[in-house]
Amino acid sequence: MKRLVQCRKVGKRVGAVGIVFVGIVNLIACTRTNDQTALVTMSKKDTCPYEEFLVVDVFDNFANYQGIQSGWFGELVKNKFNMELNIIAPNVTGGGDTLFEMRSAAGSVGDLLIVKADNGVLEDLVNAGLVYNMEEDLQGKGIMKHWEAIENLNSSIQQDGVFAIPSEVSMHSPEISSEGTEPAYGPYIRWDLYKELGYPKLETFEDLLPVLKQMQELNPTAADGTKTYGFSFFKEWDNNMMNAVKQPCCMYGYDEFGVVLAKADGSDYQSIIDDNSIYVRMLQFYFMANQMGLVDPESADQNYDQCFEKYEKGQVLFSPWPWLGPSAYNTRVNTEAGKGMLFVPIKDMKIYSYGCYPYGNQGCVIAVGSQVKDPKRLVDFIDWLYSSEGIMANGAYLLGGTAGLEGLTWEMKEGEPYLTEFGKEALLNGGNIQVPPEYGNGTWTSGTSVLNFKPVAQCEENEEGIHYYYNMWDSVKEIEQPTIIQDWKTWMKADTTMEYLQNNDMLLVGQGISYIAPLEGTEQFTIRSQCKKAIQEYSWEMIFAQDYEQFESLLREMQTTVKSYGYDAILEYDMRHAKMRDNEKDKNDTK
């Protein structure tokens, strides 16, 4: 994840993994005529101050869409800043680190950068003169309320100045879960089919396999006649390991730090390639699933959007994230028909939950390129992204994001926020509703932000004490739920997934401590790149192995190959820094 949002985003359809905005109806706009410079005032009070139209290249490590941001969010950005966002997404192009390095070598990564700051990436960008020093332009802006987080990130850079802003900044304790009503990870399955099977108990993750097989037999084809599968994957988010295999590891309290899987409470650190690692356990799980005919054979050749479409059709029975399967499948049509994807409990799980980041998530930062034509305008744009309005707009996607545009998707009544009828259709019922002409064109879903950047944590509130994430509003909780949701609540004895996990001690909160390992040398970087590629490739081959003998053979080959590249050196480095990061958590406990 990529959690990330790590800044975890879910492509063009879901706009990512979740940010917020609290008010936009008086659109102030500079719309362009043929010469792209004319100002048109859409509000008597305000006019757009930017006369020259710009196309801004956004190099975005976390985006799952490439091209011009379209729809209502694109129109909003154009109206407020007289510019378009042209997204350059390594996830889509497959360029990864290579694309980043090529653009760095050419002297400009992008006009706006949303990138990882680990392994000395930010330090490198600053030393190479590729990012703009925002310090003077930030003075007096609303974003300065997060000065401690900004200062903490930039103090690790040798040069003086402000070169980047961290994501997911929070005013809450790092020991408090940053998630809202749903965890970042979890087993979500077709609850209607699970109910039909009599709610079978699941002691371990492996117990899912016979249940999913029975569900597949109950529902062998989707509505369009295509075959159903338990699992469907895509390669775009593979990094240190195969991303789909990492997700169940997080359901047992582990998250990645390079080639190490570290438990949230600091009680265990594993090399991902060890025979007894949870990563190899999950490789075996998916191998067994494939042997049972539960893995989509097109997984290796599809992208995120193609995978999402299969969830929309009901072709996939399991989702590792609430914002993938449930977001795609739980439309009003399906839920009113008694169908839906919901969290299923597995007894031995302790799901990893990301604690709030008082200093922000420094693994995902936003910066302005040094070669941009109008850097001050992009600093203003970043400042807006961290405003209530920007947070609400940028994170407004399906099922569990922020509330969108005040006056369109939500409104205040007697001091409390409520979704409008349009908002219910846009945010709760599939999002295929057309936006009014004054807000742009296309459907709500097609116009959501594709940045996949979360300025603040999910649990944050605006200046009036209103949660940015509408699922946390009392008015939304009180909306009459379809029968299948009511059945889930009755069976689980909880109103939300997070409530169930907390009540049953099934959550492990990894404290939100920002820690970035120091800059890697060229040799170490090369070794890591070779090892990552080999682990990814062998992992895919192992899942689709013909038999267990071949699976074992491929595992041994992977272990031997990466060790020949120098794996042990990067393992030692990652293990040391994973523990140093946890030492920072211990220091926080003593404060």
Secondary structure, DSSP 4 states (H G I P E B T S, - for coil): ---B---B--HHHH--S--------S-------TTS-----SSSS------S-EEEEEEETT-S--EE--HHHHHHHHHHHSEEEEEE-HHHHS-HHHHHHHHHHTT-S-SEEEE--GGGHHHHHHHTT-B---HHHHTTSGGGGGHHHHHHHHTTSSSSS---EEESB-SS-TTSB---SS-SS--EEEHHHHHHTT----SSGGGHHHHHHHHHHHS-B-TTSPBPBSB---STT-SSS-HHHHHHHHTTTEEEETTEEEETTSS-EEETTSTTSHHHHHHHHHHHHHHTT-B-TTGGG--HHHHHHHHHHT-B-EESSTTTHHHHH--HHHHHTT--EEE---TT--EEEEBPBTT-EEEEEEEEBTT-S-HHHHHHHHHHHTSHHHHHHHT--TTTSB---BTTTEEEETTEEEE-HHHIIIIIS-S-PBPPGGG-SSBTGGGS------SB-TT-B-TTS-BSBGGGSHHHHTSPPPHHHHHHHHHHTSSSHHHHHHHTT-EEEE------PPPPPHHHHHHHHHHHHHHHHHHHHHHT-SSHHHHHHHHHHHHHHHHHHTHHHHHHHHHHHHHHHHHHHHHHHH-
